[in-house]
């Protein structure tokens, strides 16, 4: 993967409303692969903070979301 793809995956993983399924659809990485990538690319303290944040978010998993449609895309987010 090139650095810009890695950067975008990390950005998507940090976003509360971007589910892991969206990352898999865009980049072919399943949740365990994203976790491995985050562990490799981030400082240990940042990784621990991210894991704590992700494990408490229902929005990171499409099946646990309380809504079927209604994602938000900010004006600066790239269209893929």
PDB file with SEQRES, HELIX, SHEET and CRYST1 records, atoms N, CA, C and O in Angstrom:
SEQRES   1 A   80  UNK UNK UNK UNK UNK UNK UNK UNK UNK UNK UNK UNK UNK          
SEQRES   2 A   80  UNK UNK UNK UNK UNK UNK UNK UNK UNK UNK UNK UNK UNK          
SEQRES   3 A   80  UNK UNK UNK UNK UNK UNK UNK UNK UNK UNK UNK UNK UNK          
SEQRES   4 A   80  UNK UNK UNK UNK UNK UNK UNK UNK UNK UNK UNK UNK UNK          
SEQRES   5 A   80  UNK UNK UNK UNK UNK UNK UNK UNK UNK UNK UNK UNK UNK          
SEQRES   6 A   80  UNK UNK UNK UNK UNK UNK UNK UNK UNK UNK UNK UNK UNK          
SEQRES   7 A   80  UNK UNK                                                      
HELIX    1 AA1 UNK A    3  UNK A   14  1                                  12    
HELIX    2 AA2 UNK A   20  UNK A   27  1                                   8    
HELIX    3 AA3 UNK A   31  UNK A   41  1                                  11    
HELIX    4 AA4 UNK A   44  UNK A   55  1                                  12    
HELIX    5 AA5 UNK A   58  UNK A   60  5                                   3    
HELIX    6 AA6 UNK A   62  UNK A   64  5                                   3    
CRYST1    1.000    1.000    1.000  90.00  90.00  90.00 P 1           1          
ATOM      1  N   UNK A   1       0.829  -1.192   0.000  1.00  0.00           N  
ATOM      2  CA  UNK A   1       0.000   0.000   0.000  1.00  0.00           C  
ATOM      3  C   UNK A   1       0.867   1.247   0.000  1.00  0.00           C  
ATOM      4  O   UNK A   1       1.937   1.289   0.607  1.00  0.00           O  
ATOM      5  N   UNK A   2       0.384   2.239  -0.685  1.00  0.00           N  
ATOM      6  CA  UNK A   2       1.149   3.484  -0.703  1.00  0.00           C  
ATOM      7  C   UNK A   2       0.785   4.337   0.523  1.00  0.00           C  
ATOM      8  O   UNK A   2      -0.257   4.123   1.142  1.00  0.00           O  
ATOM      9  N   UNK A   3       1.635   5.290   0.863  1.00  0.00           N  
ATOM     10  CA  UNK A   3       1.411   6.108   2.067  1.00  0.00           C  
ATOM     11  C   UNK A   3       0.080   6.854   2.087  1.00  0.00           C  
ATOM     12  O   UNK A   3      -0.503   7.039   3.155  1.00  0.00           O  
ATOM     13  N   UNK A   4      -0.405   7.281   0.937  1.00  0.00           N  
ATOM     14  CA  UNK A   4      -1.682   8.008   0.928  1.00  0.00           C  
ATOM     15  C   UNK A   4      -2.849   7.071   1.253  1.00  0.00           C  
ATOM     16  O   UNK A   4      -3.802   7.486   1.914  1.00  0.00           O  
ATOM     17  N   UNK A   5      -2.789   5.816   0.801  1.00  0.00           N  
ATOM     18  CA  UNK A   5      -3.831   4.845   1.149  1.00  0.00           C  
ATOM     19  C   UNK A   5      -3.806   4.542   2.643  1.00  0.00           C  
ATOM     20  O   UNK A   5      -4.854   4.476   3.285  1.00  0.00           O  
ATOM     21  N   UNK A   6      -2.621   4.359   3.191  1.00  0.00           N  
ATOM     22  CA  UNK A   6      -2.485   4.088   4.623  1.00  0.00           C  
ATOM     23  C   UNK A   6      -3.036   5.261   5.426  1.00  0.00           C  
ATOM     24  O   UNK A   6      -3.751   5.068   6.409  1.00  0.00           O  
ATOM     25  N   UNK A   7      -2.702   6.461   5.008  1.00  0.00           N  
ATOM     26  CA  UNK A   7      -3.197   7.652   5.691  1.00  0.00           C  
ATOM     27  C   UNK A   7      -4.718   7.713   5.647  1.00  0.00           C  
ATOM     28  O   UNK A   7      -5.350   8.038   6.652  1.00  0.00           O  
ATOM     29  N   UNK A   8      -5.307   7.409   4.511  1.00  0.00           N  
ATOM     30  CA  UNK A   8      -6.766   7.445   4.367  1.00  0.00           C  
ATOM     31  C   UNK A   8      -7.425   6.364   5.215  1.00  0.00           C  
ATOM     32  O   UNK A   8      -8.473   6.611   5.811  1.00  0.00           O  
ATOM     33  N   UNK A   9      -6.841   5.183   5.282  1.00  0.00           N  
ATOM     34  CA  UNK A   9      -7.396   4.103   6.106  1.00  0.00           C  
ATOM     35  C   UNK A   9      -7.381   4.513   7.578  1.00  0.00           C  
ATOM     36  O   UNK A   9      -8.356   4.297   8.297  1.00  0.00           O  
ATOM     37  N   UNK A  10      -6.285   5.098   8.015  1.00  0.00           N  
ATOM     38  CA  UNK A  10      -6.190   5.561   9.403  1.00  0.00           C  
ATOM     39  C   UNK A  10      -7.240   6.631   9.666  1.00  0.00           C  
ATOM     40  O   UNK A  10      -7.892   6.622  10.710  1.00  0.00           O  
ATOM     41  N   UNK A  11      -7.403   7.540   8.732  1.00  0.00           N  
ATOM     42  CA  UNK A  11      -8.412   8.589   8.876  1.00  0.00           C  
ATOM     43  C   UNK A  11      -9.813   7.987   8.985  1.00  0.00           C  
ATOM     44  O   UNK A  11     -10.603   8.395   9.836  1.00  0.00           O  
ATOM     45  N   UNK A  12     -10.114   7.027   8.131  1.00  0.00           N  
ATOM     46  CA  UNK A  12     -11.425   6.371   8.155  1.00  0.00           C  
ATOM     47  C   UNK A  12     -11.631   5.599   9.460  1.00  0.00           C  
ATOM     48  O   UNK A  12     -12.733   5.579  10.008  1.00  0.00           O  
ATOM     49  N   UNK A  13     -10.572   4.969   9.950  1.00  0.00           N  
ATOM     50  CA  UNK A  13     -10.679   4.201  11.192  1.00  0.00           C  
ATOM     51  C   UNK A  13     -10.947   5.112  12.384  1.00  0.00           C  
ATOM     52  O   UNK A  13     -11.634   4.707  13.322  1.00  0.00           O  
ATOM     53  N   UNK A  14     -10.423   6.326  12.366  1.00  0.00           N  
ATOM     54  CA  UNK A  14     -10.646   7.278  13.459  1.00  0.00           C  
ATOM     55  C   UNK A  14     -12.046   7.879  13.420  1.00  0.00           C  
ATOM     56  O   UNK A  14     -12.575   8.277  14.458  1.00  0.00           O  
ATOM     57  N   UNK A  15     -12.652   7.950  12.237  1.00  0.00           N  
ATOM     58  CA  UNK A  15     -13.978   8.553  12.110  1.00  0.00           C  
ATOM     59  C   UNK A  15     -15.011   7.677  12.809  1.00  0.00           C  
ATOM     60  O   UNK A  15     -15.053   6.467  12.586  1.00  0.00           O  
ATOM     61  N   UNK A  16     -15.831   8.275  13.639  1.00  0.00           N  
ATOM     62  CA  UNK A  16     -16.821   7.520  14.392  1.00  0.00           C  
ATOM     63  C   UNK A  16     -17.871   6.867  13.509  1.00  0.00           C  
ATOM     64  O   UNK A  16     -18.310   5.752  13.792  1.00  0.00           O  
ATOM     65  N   UNK A  17     -18.270   7.534  12.465  1.00  0.00           N  
ATOM     66  CA  UNK A  17     -19.391   7.043  11.666  1.00  0.00           C  
ATOM     67  C   UNK A  17     -18.976   6.230  10.443  1.00  0.00           C  
ATOM     68  O   UNK A  17     -19.830   5.859   9.638  1.00  0.00           O  
ATOM     69  N   UNK A  18     -17.712   5.951  10.291  1.00  0.00           N  
ATOM     70  CA  UNK A  18     -17.256   5.122   9.173  1.00  0.00           C  
ATOM     71  C   UNK A  18     -17.097   3.692   9.678  1.00  0.00           C  
ATOM     72  O   UNK A  18     -16.190   3.416  10.463  1.00  0.00           O  
ATOM     73  N   UNK A  19     -17.968   2.775   9.237  1.00  0.00           N  
ATOM     74  CA  UNK A  19     -17.865   1.399   9.724  1.00  0.00           C  
ATOM     75  C   UNK A  19     -16.681   0.656   9.095  1.00  0.00           C  
ATOM     76  O   UNK A  19     -16.174   1.038   8.040  1.00  0.00           O  
ATOM     77  N   UNK A  20     -16.262  -0.399   9.764  1.00  0.00           N  
ATOM     78  CA  UNK A  20     -15.171  -1.217   9.235  1.00  0.00           C  
ATOM     79  C   UNK A  20     -15.544  -1.814   7.879  1.00  0.00           C  
ATOM     80  O   UNK A  20     -14.671  -2.064   7.048  1.00  0.00           O  
ATOM     81  N   UNK A  21     -16.831  -2.040   7.656  1.00  0.00           N  
ATOM     82  CA  UNK A  21     -17.285  -2.585   6.375  1.00  0.00           C  
ATOM     83  C   UNK A  21     -16.989  -1.620   5.222  1.00  0.00           C  
ATOM     84  O   UNK A  21     -16.719  -2.061   4.105  1.00  0.00           O  
ATOM     85  N   UNK A  22     -17.037  -0.320   5.479  1.00  0.00           N  
ATOM     86  CA  UNK A  22     -16.713   0.670   4.448  1.00  0.00           C  
ATOM     87  C   UNK A  22     -15.220   0.620   4.104  1.00  0.00           C  
ATOM     88  O   UNK A  22     -14.841   0.768   2.942  1.00  0.00           O  
ATOM     89  N   UNK A  23     -14.389   0.414   5.109  1.00  0.00           N  
ATOM     90  CA  UNK A  23     -12.949   0.294   4.861  1.00  0.00           C  
ATOM     91  C   UNK A  23     -12.675  -0.969   4.058  1.00  0.00           C  
ATOM     92  O   UNK A  23     -11.847  -0.968   3.147  1.00  0.00           O  
ATOM     93  N   UNK A  24     -13.375  -2.052   4.402  1.00  0.00           N  
ATOM     94  CA  UNK A  24     -13.201  -3.306   3.657  1.00  0.00           C  
ATOM     95  C   UNK A  24     -13.647  -3.151   2.204  1.00  0.00           C  
ATOM     96  O   UNK A  24     -12.988  -3.648   1.292  1.00  0.00           O  
ATOM     97  N   UNK A  25     -14.757  -2.466   1.995  1.00  0.00           N  
ATOM     98  CA  UNK A  25     -15.249  -2.262   0.626  1.00  0.00           C  
ATOM     99  C   UNK A  25     -14.291  -1.407  -0.196  1.00  0.00           C  
ATOM    100  O   UNK A  25     -14.118  -1.647  -1.391  1.00  0.00           O  
ATOM    101  N   UNK A  26     -13.669  -0.413   0.432  1.00  0.00           N  
ATOM    102  CA  UNK A  26     -12.779   0.493  -0.288  1.00  0.00           C  
ATOM    103  C   UNK A  26     -11.373  -0.053  -0.476  1.00  0.00           C  
ATOM    104  O   UNK A  26     -10.758   0.146  -1.523  1.00  0.00           O  
ATOM    105  N   UNK A  27     -10.861  -0.750   0.551  1.00  0.00           N  
ATOM    106  CA  UNK A  27      -9.449  -1.155   0.528  1.00  0.00           C  
ATOM    107  C   UNK A  27      -9.222  -2.659   0.696  1.00  0.00           C  
ATOM    108  O   UNK A  27      -8.084  -3.120   0.612  1.00  0.00           O  
ATOM    109  N   UNK A  28     -10.280  -3.421   0.929  1.00  0.00           N  
ATOM    110  CA  UNK A  28     -10.151  -4.863   1.063  1.00  0.00           C  
ATOM    111  C   UNK A  28      -9.567  -5.328   2.389  1.00  0.00           C  
ATOM    112  O   UNK A  28      -9.140  -6.477   2.505  1.00  0.00           O  
ATOM    113  N   UNK A  29      -9.541  -4.462   3.382  1.00  0.00           N  
ATOM    114  CA  UNK A  29      -9.011  -4.820   4.700  1.00  0.00           C  
ATOM    115  C   UNK A  29     -10.155  -5.100   5.666  1.00  0.00           C  
ATOM    116  O   UNK A  29     -11.025  -4.255   5.873  1.00  0.00           O  
ATOM    117  N   UNK A  30     -10.148  -6.283   6.248  1.00  0.00           N  
ATOM    118  CA  UNK A  30     -11.137  -6.619   7.259  1.00  0.00           C  
ATOM    119  C   UNK A  30     -10.735  -5.976   8.584  1.00  0.00           C  
ATOM    120  O   UNK A  30      -9.623  -5.465   8.716  1.00  0.00           O  
ATOM    121  N   UNK A  31     -11.636  -6.001   9.563  1.00  0.00           N  
ATOM    122  CA  UNK A  31     -11.382  -5.349  10.852  1.00  0.00           C  
ATOM    123  C   UNK A  31     -10.060  -5.780  11.493  1.00  0.00           C  
ATOM    124  O   UNK A  31      -9.309  -4.912  11.938  1.00  0.00           O  
ATOM    125  N   UNK A  32      -9.735  -7.093  11.562  1.00  0.00           N  
ATOM    126  CA  UNK A  32      -8.442  -7.474  12.163  1.00  0.00           C  
ATOM    127  C   UNK A  32      -7.235  -6.891  11.419  1.00  0.00           C  
ATOM    128  O   UNK A  32      -6.214  -6.572  12.030  1.00  0.00           O  
ATOM    129  N   UNK A  33      -7.364  -6.758  10.102  1.00  0.00           N  
ATOM    130  CA  UNK A  33      -6.277  -6.171   9.312  1.00  0.00           C  
ATOM    131  C   UNK A  33      -6.124  -4.676   9.597  1.00  0.00           C  
ATOM    132  O   UNK A  33      -5.012  -4.150   9.647  1.00  0.00           O  
ATOM    133  N   UNK A  34      -7.256  -4.007   9.782  1.00  0.00           N  
ATOM    134  CA  UNK A  34      -7.212  -2.576  10.122  1.00  0.00           C  
ATOM    135  C   UNK A  34      -6.560  -2.401  11.489  1.00  0.00           C  
ATOM    136  O   UNK A  34      -5.753  -1.492  11.686  1.00  0.00           O  
ATOM    137  N   UNK A  35      -6.908  -3.268  12.425  1.00  0.00           N  
ATOM    138  CA  UNK A  35      -6.322  -3.195  13.760  1.00  0.00           C  
ATOM    139  C   UNK A  35      -4.810  -3.391  13.689  1.00  0.00           C  
ATOM    140  O   UNK A  35      -4.058  -2.667  14.341  1.00  0.00           O  
ATOM    141  N   UNK A  36      -4.363  -4.370  12.898  1.00  0.00           N  
ATOM    142  CA  UNK A  36      -2.916  -4.599  12.732  1.00  0.00           C  
ATOM    143  C   UNK A  36      -2.228  -3.389  12.122  1.00  0.00           C  
ATOM    144  O   UNK A  36      -1.151  -2.991  12.566  1.00  0.00           O  
ATOM    145  N   UNK A  37      -2.855  -2.801  11.097  1.00  0.00           N  
ATOM    146  CA  UNK A  37      -2.294  -1.617  10.454  1.00  0.00           C  
ATOM    147  C   UNK A  37      -2.196  -0.458  11.439  1.00  0.00           C  
ATOM    148  O   UNK A  37      -1.178   0.232  11.495  1.00  0.00           O  
ATOM    149  N   UNK A  38      -3.243  -0.250  12.206  1.00  0.00           N  
ATOM    150  CA  UNK A  38      -3.239   0.836  13.191  1.00  0.00           C  
ATOM    151  C   UNK A  38      -2.144   0.599  14.236  1.00  0.00           C  
ATOM    152  O   UNK A  38      -1.461   1.538  14.644  1.00  0.00           O  
ATOM    153  N   UNK A  39      -1.978  -0.643  14.663  1.00  0.00           N  
ATOM    154  CA  UNK A  39      -0.950  -0.963  15.653  1.00  0.00           C  
ATOM    155  C   UNK A  39       0.442  -0.663  15.107  1.00  0.00           C  
ATOM    156  O   UNK A  39       1.299  -0.168  15.840  1.00  0.00           O  
ATOM    157  N   UNK A  40       0.677  -0.956  13.832  1.00  0.00           N  
ATOM    158  CA  UNK A  40       1.985  -0.722  13.216  1.00  0.00           C  
ATOM    159  C   UNK A  40       2.269   0.755  12.954  1.00  0.00           C  
ATOM    160  O   UNK A  40       3.409   1.202  13.081  1.00  0.00           O  
ATOM    161  N   UNK A  41       1.245   1.501  12.591  1.00  0.00           N  
ATOM    162  CA  UNK A  41       1.437   2.876  12.136  1.00  0.00           C  
ATOM    163  C   UNK A  41       1.330   3.931  13.239  1.00  0.00           C  
ATOM    164  O   UNK A  41       1.740   5.075  13.044  1.00  0.00           O  
ATOM    165  N   UNK A  42       0.784   3.555  14.390  1.00  0.00           N  
ATOM    166  CA  UNK A  42       0.551   4.539  15.443  1.00  0.00           C  
ATOM    167  C   UNK A  42       1.464   4.314  16.635  1.00  0.00           C  
ATOM    168  O   UNK A  42       2.000   3.224  16.836  1.00  0.00           O  
ATOM    169  N   UNK A  43       1.627   5.370  17.421  1.00  0.00           N  
ATOM    170  CA  UNK A  43       2.340   5.225  18.682  1.00  0.00           C  
ATOM    171  C   UNK A  43       1.499   4.327  19.588  1.00  0.00           C  
ATOM    172  O   UNK A  43       0.273   4.311  19.471  1.00  0.00           O  
ATOM    173  N   UNK A  44       2.139   3.580  20.487  1.00  0.00           N  
ATOM    174  CA  UNK A  44       1.376   2.685  21.371  1.00  0.00           C  
ATOM    175  C   UNK A  44       0.256   3.384  22.157  1.00  0.00           C  
ATOM    176  O   UNK A  44      -0.839   2.839  22.296  1.00  0.00           O  
ATOM    177  N   UNK A  45       0.528   4.565  22.656  1.00  0.00           N  
ATOM    178  CA  UNK A  45      -0.502   5.275  23.423  1.00  0.00           C  
ATOM    179  C   UNK A  45      -1.673   5.697  22.532  1.00  0.00           C  
ATOM    180  O   UNK A  45      -2.827   5.651  22.960  1.00  0.00           O  
ATOM    181  N   UNK A  46      -1.383   6.103  21.310  1.00  0.00           N  
ATOM    182  CA  UNK A  46      -2.447   6.486  20.372  1.00  0.00           C  
ATOM    183  C   UNK A  46      -3.265   5.271  19.968  1.00  0.00           C  
ATOM    184  O   UNK A  46      -4.485   5.357  19.830  1.00  0.00           O  
ATOM    185  N   UNK A  47      -2.598   4.144  19.780  1.00  0.00           N  
ATOM    186  CA  UNK A  47      -3.308   2.919  19.425  1.00  0.00           C  
ATOM    187  C   UNK A  47      -4.246   2.504  20.562  1.00  0.00           C  
ATOM    188  O   UNK A  47      -5.399   2.152  20.313  1.00  0.00           O  
ATOM    189  N   UNK A  48      -3.762   2.544  21.801  1.00  0.00           N  
ATOM    190  CA  UNK A  48      -4.613   2.184  22.938  1.00  0.00           C  
ATOM    191  C   UNK A  48      -5.820   3.112  23.034  1.00  0.00           C  
ATOM    192  O   UNK A  48      -6.929   2.653  23.308  1.00  0.00           O  
ATOM    193  N   UNK A  49      -5.619   4.401  22.813  1.00  0.00           N  
ATOM    194  CA  UNK A  49      -6.714   5.360  22.847  1.00  0.00           C  
ATOM    195  C   UNK A  49      -7.730   5.047  21.737  1.00  0.00           C  
ATOM    196  O   UNK A  49      -8.937   5.096  21.972  1.00  0.00           O  
ATOM    197  N   UNK A  50      -7.249   4.731  20.544  1.00  0.00           N  
ATOM    198  CA  UNK A  50      -8.131   4.395  19.423  1.00  0.00           C  
ATOM    199  C   UNK A  50      -8.924   3.135  19.719  1.00  0.00           C  
ATOM    200  O   UNK A  50     -10.129   3.094  19.472  1.00  0.00           O  
ATOM    201  N   UNK A  51      -8.266   2.102  20.245  1.00  0.00           N  
ATOM    202  CA  UNK A  51      -8.958   0.840  20.548  1.00  0.00           C  
ATOM    203  C   UNK A  51     -10.039   1.053  21.598  1.00  0.00           C  
ATOM    204  O   UNK A  51     -11.132   0.497  21.487  1.00  0.00           O  
ATOM    205  N   UNK A  52      -9.748   1.840  22.596  1.00  0.00           N  
ATOM    206  CA  UNK A  52     -10.739   2.127  23.636  1.00  0.00           C  
ATOM    207  C   UNK A  52     -11.938   2.839  23.021  1.00  0.00           C  
ATOM    208  O   UNK A  52     -13.086   2.543  23.351  1.00  0.00           O  
ATOM    209  N   UNK A  53     -11.662   3.769  22.135  1.00  0.00           N  
ATOM    210  CA  UNK A  53     -12.713   4.539  21.472  1.00  0.00           C  
ATOM    211  C   UNK A  53     -13.558   3.647  20.555  1.00  0.00           C  
ATOM    212  O   UNK A  53     -14.785   3.736  20.562  1.00  0.00           O  
ATOM    213  N   UNK A  54     -12.907   2.798  19.775  1.00  0.00           N  
ATOM    214  CA  UNK A  54     -13.613   1.963  18.795  1.00  0.00           C  
ATOM    215  C   UNK A  54     -14.475   0.900  19.473  1.00  0.00           C  
ATOM    216  O   UNK A  54     -15.585   0.620  19.019  1.00  0.00           O  
ATOM    217  N   UNK A  55     -13.979   0.317  20.538  1.00  0.00           N  
ATOM    218  CA  UNK A  55     -14.729  -0.760  21.177  1.00  0.00           C  
ATOM    219  C   UNK A  55     -16.028  -0.264  21.813  1.00  0.00           C  
ATOM    220  O   UNK A  55     -16.922  -1.069  22.074  1.00  0.00           O  
ATOM    221  N   UNK A  56     -16.151   1.008  22.062  1.00  0.00           N  
ATOM    222  CA  UNK A  56     -17.384   1.530  22.654  1.00  0.00           C  
ATOM    223  C   UNK A  56     -18.319   2.153  21.621  1.00  0.00           C  
ATOM    224  O   UNK A  56     -19.329   2.749  21.998  1.00  0.00           O  
ATOM    225  N   UNK A  57     -18.014   2.034  20.339  1.00  0.00           N  
ATOM    226  CA  UNK A  57     -18.825   2.660  19.279  1.00  0.00           C  
ATOM    227  C   UNK A  57     -19.627   1.617  18.508  1.00  0.00           C  
ATOM    228  O   UNK A  57     -19.051   0.716  17.896  1.00  0.00           O  
ATOM    229  N   UNK A  58     -20.933   1.733  18.536  1.00  0.00           N  
ATOM    230  CA  UNK A  58     -21.772   0.851  17.735  1.00  0.00           C  
ATOM    231  C   UNK A  58     -21.697   1.227  16.259  1.00  0.00           C  
ATOM    232  O   UNK A  58     -21.933   0.388  15.389  1.00  0.00           O  
ATOM    233  N   UNK A  59     -21.372   2.474  15.978  1.00  0.00           N  
ATOM    234  CA  UNK A  59     -21.362   2.941  14.595  1.00  0.00           C  
ATOM    235  C   UNK A  59     -20.200   2.385  13.783  1.00  0.00           C  
ATOM    236  O   UNK A  59     -20.190   2.530  12.561  1.00  0.00           O  
ATOM    237  N   UNK A  60     -19.219   1.750  14.427  1.00  0.00           N  
ATOM    238  CA  UNK A  60     -18.077   1.198  13.692  1.00  0.00           C  
ATOM    239  C   UNK A  60     -18.411  -0.141  13.051  1.00  0.00           C  
ATOM    240  O   UNK A  60     -17.603  -0.676  12.292  1.00  0.00           O  
ATOM    241  N   UNK A  61     -19.585  -0.692  13.340  1.00  0.00           N  
ATOM    242  CA  UNK A  61     -20.019  -1.961  12.765  1.00  0.00           C  
ATOM    243  C   UNK A  61     -21.401  -1.775  12.159  1.00  0.00           C  
ATOM    244  O   UNK A  61     -22.346  -1.405  12.857  1.00  0.00           O  
ATOM    245  N   UNK A  62     -21.518  -2.030  10.869  1.00  0.00           N  
ATOM    246  CA  UNK A  62     -22.773  -1.782  10.158  1.00  0.00           C  
ATOM    247  C   UNK A  62     -23.942  -2.554  10.778  1.00  0.00           C  
ATOM    248  O   UNK A  62     -25.057  -2.035  10.813  1.00  0.00           O  
ATOM    249  N   UNK A  63     -23.720  -3.763  11.260  1.00  0.00           N  
ATOM    250  CA  UNK A  63     -24.797  -4.571  11.824  1.00  0.00           C  
ATOM    251  C   UNK A  63     -25.327  -4.002  13.144  1.00  0.00           C  
ATOM    252  O   UNK A  63     -26.481  -4.242  13.501  1.00  0.00           O  
ATOM    253  N   UNK A  64     -24.501  -3.259  13.861  1.00  0.00           N  
ATOM    254  CA  UNK A  64     -24.909  -2.720  15.157  1.00  0.00           C  
ATOM    255  C   UNK A  64     -25.496  -1.322  15.075  1.00  0.00           C  
ATOM    256  O   UNK A  64     -25.979  -0.787  16.073  1.00  0.00           O  
ATOM    257  N   UNK A  65     -25.455  -0.730  13.888  1.00  0.00           N  
ATOM    258  CA  UNK A  65     -25.948   0.636  13.734  1.00  0.00           C  
ATOM    259  C   UNK A  65     -27.455   0.670  13.909  1.00  0.00           C  
ATOM    260  O   UNK A  65     -28.150  -0.282  13.556  1.00  0.00           O  
ATOM    261  N   UNK A  66     -27.952   1.756  14.449  1.00  0.00           N  
ATOM    262  CA  UNK A  66     -29.377   1.920  14.669  1.00  0.00           C  
ATOM    263  C   UNK A  66     -30.114   2.469  13.460  1.00  0.00           C  
ATOM    264  O   UNK A  66     -31.316   2.719  13.544  1.00  0.00           O  
ATOM    265  N   UNK A  67     -29.441   2.660  12.355  1.00  0.00           N  
ATOM    266  CA  UNK A  67     -30.070   3.208  11.164  1.00  0.00           C  
ATOM    267  C   UNK A  67     -29.492   2.523   9.922  1.00  0.00           C  
ATOM    268  O   UNK A  67     -28.334   2.106   9.915  1.00  0.00           O  
ATOM    269  N   UNK A  68     -30.304   2.414   8.885  1.00  0.00           N  
ATOM    270  CA  UNK A  68     -29.861   1.746   7.659  1.00  0.00           C  
ATOM    271  C   UNK A  68     -29.209   2.721   6.698  1.00  0.00           C  
ATOM    272  O   UNK A  68     -28.229   2.383   6.034  1.00  0.00           O  
ATOM    273  N   UNK A  69     -29.746   3.925   6.621  1.00  0.00           N  
ATOM    274  CA  UNK A  69     -29.230   4.930   5.702  1.00  0.00           C  
ATOM    275  C   UNK A  69     -29.061   6.217   6.480  1.00  0.00           C  
ATOM    276  O   UNK A  69     -29.754   6.448   7.471  1.00  0.00           O  
ATOM    277  N   UNK A  70     -28.144   7.051   6.034  1.00  0.00           N  
ATOM    278  CA  UNK A  70     -28.007   8.334   6.687  1.00  0.00           C  
ATOM    279  C   UNK A  70     -26.589   8.639   7.119  1.00  0.00           C  
ATOM    280  O   UNK A  70     -26.360   9.178   8.202  1.00  0.00           O  
ATOM    281  N   UNK A  71     -25.646   8.296   6.274  1.00  0.00           N  
ATOM    282  CA  UNK A  71     -24.272   8.614   6.618  1.00  0.00           C  
ATOM    283  C   UNK A  71     -23.992  10.068   6.302  1.00  0.00           C  
ATOM    284  O   UNK A  71     -24.589  10.643   5.392  1.00  0.00           O  
ATOM    285  N   UNK A  72     -23.093  10.652   7.049  1.00  0.00           N  
ATOM    286  CA  UNK A  72     -22.716  12.045   6.851  1.00  0.00           C  
ATOM    287  C   UNK A  72     -21.366  12.091   6.151  1.00  0.00           C  
ATOM    288  O   UNK A  72     -20.454  11.345   6.507  1.00  0.00           O  
ATOM    289  N   UNK A  73     -21.238  12.946   5.176  1.00  0.00           N  
ATOM    290  CA  UNK A  73     -19.971  13.136   4.479  1.00  0.00           C  
ATOM    291  C   UNK A  73     -19.658  14.622   4.510  1.00  0.00           C  
ATOM    292  O   UNK A  73     -20.417  15.438   3.987  1.00  0.00           O  
ATOM    293  N   UNK A  74     -18.536  14.965   5.128  1.00  0.00           N  
ATOM    294  CA  UNK A  74     -18.180  16.378   5.202  1.00  0.00           C  
ATOM    295  C   UNK A  74     -17.686  16.865   3.831  1.00  0.00           C  
ATOM    296  O   UNK A  74     -17.361  16.060   2.958  1.00  0.00           O  
ATOM    297  N   UNK A  75     -17.636  18.144   3.662  1.00  0.00           N  
ATOM    298  CA  UNK A  75     -17.277  18.743   2.372  1.00  0.00           C  
ATOM    299  C   UNK A  75     -15.846  18.415   1.958  1.00  0.00           C  
ATOM    300  O   UNK A  75     -15.541  18.381   0.765  1.00  0.00           O  
ATOM    301  N   UNK A  76     -14.971  18.176   2.923  1.00  0.00           N  
ATOM    302  CA  UNK A  76     -13.569  17.899   2.594  1.00  0.00           C  
ATOM    303  C   UNK A  76     -13.266  16.416   2.411  1.00  0.00           C  
ATOM    304  O   UNK A  76     -12.155  16.055   2.025  1.00  0.00           O  
ATOM    305  N   UNK A  77     -14.236  15.560   2.682  1.00  0.00           N  
ATOM    306  CA  UNK A  77     -14.018  14.114   2.555  1.00  0.00           C  
ATOM    307  C   UNK A  77     -14.001  13.722   1.090  1.00  0.00           C  
ATOM    308  O   UNK A  77     -14.858  14.143   0.314  1.00  0.00           O  
ATOM    309  N   UNK A  78     -13.029  12.919   0.720  1.00  0.00           N  
ATOM    310  CA  UNK A  78     -12.877  12.494  -0.673  1.00  0.00           C  
ATOM    311  C   UNK A  78     -14.017  11.561  -1.079  1.00  0.00           C  
ATOM    312  O   UNK A  78     -14.485  10.740  -0.291  1.00  0.00           O  
ATOM    313  N   UNK A  79     -14.439  11.708  -2.304  1.00  0.00           N  
ATOM    314  CA  UNK A  79     -15.460  10.812  -2.857  1.00  0.00           C  
ATOM    315  C   UNK A  79     -14.743   9.650  -3.518  1.00  0.00           C  
ATOM    316  O   UNK A  79     -13.901   9.864  -4.389  1.00  0.00           O  
ATOM    317  N   UNK A  80     -15.053   8.446  -3.131  1.00  0.00           N  
ATOM    318  CA  UNK A  80     -14.449   7.235  -3.739  1.00  0.00           C  
ATOM    319  C   UNK A  80     -15.511   6.421  -4.381  1.00  0.00           C  
ATOM    320  O   UNK A  80     -15.223   5.367  -4.948  1.00  0.00           O  
TER     321      UNK A  80                                                      
END                                                                             
